[in-house]
């Protein structure tokens, strides 16, 4: 007989500060800046993340960078199934035992993928319906975009990232921080800031504040005859020289400033505009006039 997320769970299943440090000491783990490791040590923050994510009892959640298991355990208490993707050898080896020890009735509903999330293109069944993660700061945007691209069954996402990255992801056209992450995330989903997280809920405490970002997948990408790759190429070119007008910034992409202007005019976009003023739909319109190579 298997348990369900609604079955009673031990009150102390989630990890507190002393639990985290004891686990880390036992494993000989010291968080590394190289992998952007900052472990959540506050159970109330874990509960807040899960509540904000709207995790349901029938959800299949994929978590990237579970670390010592703080968020993993909270997700397992709530969701039907959790698949965690961990690159660190020591952490990946230890996590199943932590789940078994603290939530034995839910252990059968947990799967571990020991891999670099940026290289994962398949996950064990069941297919994920949600992504909830405390993403490593140094690879947060690439990991988020990779997961949204390769796992279209992910309907809802809540990620914790560096505060300024959260601002960029959720920025609207015209904002000073609107850029490549904003446009590319918006290709897949409706994006918004979903809260702020202080520094004292982590070990070690980071030098920056964190933010929550909510993404709800669109029913489909913007209507366009251009491919995602073509649209993203325009986005990359437009922001590579963001202070320049699009006529100048897209000259390399188009082959010349004149060709860039022709593509912009055909798309109904002013050649004197700058990338920070365009919506993802406008970038898609420009990409429809990708020059023949």
VENLINUR-V231723 format. One record per residue. RES is the residue in one letter. OMEGA is omega in whole degrees, 0 to 359 (* if undefined). Layout:
res->RES omega->OMEGA
res->RES omega->OMEGA
//
This chain:
res->X omega->180
res->X omega->180
res->X omega->175
res->X omega->181
res->X omega->182
res->X omega->177
res->X omega->178
res->X omega->179
res->X omega->177
res->X omega->182
res->X omega->185
res->X omega->183
res->X omega->182
res->X omega->184
res->X omega->174
res->X omega->182
res->X omega->181
res->X omega->178
res->X omega->181
res->X omega->183
res->X omega->177
res->X omega->178
res->X omega->181
res->X omega->179
res->X omega->180
res->X omega->182
res->X omega->184
res->X omega->184
res->X omega->170
res->X omega->182
res->X omega->183
res->X omega->175
res->X omega->182
res->X omega->180
res->X omega->175
res->X omega->186
res->X omega->171
res->X omega->187
res->X omega->177
res->X omega->183
res->X omega->184
res->X omega->183
res->X omega->180
res->X omega->176
res->X omega->177
res->X omega->180
res->X omega->179
res->X omega->180
res->X omega->182
res->X omega->178
res->X omega->180
res->X omega->179
res->X omega->181
res->X omega->181
res->X omega->182
res->X omega->182
res->X omega->180
res->X omega->182
res->X omega->168
res->X omega->187
res->X omega->169
res->X omega->179
res->X omega->178
res->X omega->179
res->X omega->183
res->X omega->179
res->X omega->181
res->X omega->173
res->X omega->182
res->X omega->182
res->X omega->181
res->X omega->183
res->X omega->178
res->X omega->178
res->X omega->180
res->X omega->177
res->X omega->189
res->X omega->186
res->X omega->177
res->X omega->184
res->X omega->177
res->X omega->172
res->X omega->182
res->X omega->179
res->X omega->184
res->X omega->181
res->X omega->185
res->X omega->184
res->X omega->184
res->X omega->181
res->X omega->180
res->X omega->181
res->X omega->186
res->X omega->189
res->X omega->179
res->X omega->179
res->X omega->178
res->X omega->178
res->X omega->181
res->X omega->182
res->X omega->188
res->X omega->177
res->X omega->185
res->X omega->181
res->X omega->182
res->X omega->186
res->X omega->180
res->X omega->181
res->X omega->181
res->X omega->175
res->X omega->179
res->X omega->173
res->X omega->182
res->X omega->186
res->X omega->171
res->X omega->183
res->X omega->180
res->X omega->180
res->X omega->182
res->X omega->177
res->X omega->176
res->X omega->176
res->X omega->177
res->X omega->176
res->X omega->1
res->X omega->182
res->X omega->183
res->X omega->174
res->X omega->182
res->X omega->173
res->X omega->177
res->X omega->187
res->X omega->166
res->X omega->189
res->X omega->174
res->X omega->186
res->X omega->189
res->X omega->181
res->X omega->189
res->X omega->184
res->X omega->177
res->X omega->180
res->X omega->180
res->X omega->182
res->X omega->178
res->X omega->182
res->X omega->179
res->X omega->180
res->X omega->190
res->X omega->182
res->X omega->184
res->X omega->178
res->X omega->177
res->X omega->183
res->X omega->185
res->X omega->180
res->X omega->168
res->X omega->180
res->X omega->173
res->X omega->183
res->X omega->174
res->X omega->188
res->X omega->182
res->X omega->175
res->X omega->176
res->X omega->178
res->X omega->182
res->X omega->181
res->X omega->186
res->X omega->184
res->X omega->177
res->X omega->177
res->X omega->181
res->X omega->178
res->X omega->179
res->X omega->181
res->X omega->176
res->X omega->183
res->X omega->184
res->X omega->180
res->X omega->181
res->X omega->185
res->X omega->184
res->X omega->177
res->X omega->181
res->X omega->174
res->X omega->184
res->X omega->195
res->X omega->167
res->X omega->190
res->X omega->175
res->X omega->172
res->X omega->183
res->X omega->177
res->X omega->178
res->X omega->179
res->X omega->180
res->X omega->185
res->X omega->189
res->X omega->178
res->X omega->181
res->X omega->167
res->X omega->351
res->X omega->179
res->X omega->180
res->X omega->179
res->X omega->183
res->X omega->174
res->X omega->180
res->X omega->178
res->X omega->176
res->X omega->178
res->X omega->178
res->X omega->176
res->X omega->176
res->X omega->188
res->X omega->174
res->X omega->176
res->X omega->175
res->X omega->178
res->X omega->178
res->X omega->181
res->X omega->182
res->X omega->175
res->X omega->179
res->X omega->176
res->X omega->176
res->X omega->181
res->X omega->179
res->X omega->179
res->X omega->182
res->X omega->176
res->X omega->177
res->X omega->180
res->X omega->180
res->X omega->181
res->X omega->183
res->X omega->184
res->X omega->177
res->X omega->177
res->X omega->193
res->X omega->180
res->X omega->181
res->X omega->173
res->X omega->180
res->X omega->178
res->X omega->180
res->X omega->184
res->X omega->183
res->X omega->183
res->X omega->178
res->X omega->179
res->X omega->185
res->X omega->182
res->X omega->177
res->X omega->178
res->X omega->180
res->X omega->179
res->X omega->177
res->X omega->179
res->X omega->180
res->X omega->179
res->X omega->181
res->X omega->180
res->X omega->179
res->X omega->180
res->X omega->180
res->X omega->181
res->X omega->180
res->X omega->177
res->X omega->180
res->X omega->178
res->X omega->175
res->X omega->185
res->X omega->185
res->X omega->180
res->X omega->187
res->X omega->173
res->X omega->177
res->X omega->178
res->X omega->178
res->X omega->175
res->X omega->178
res->X omega->179
res->X omega->178
res->X omega->182
res->X omega->177
res->X omega->179
res->X omega->177
res->X omega->181
res->X omega->175
res->X omega->180
res->X omega->*
//
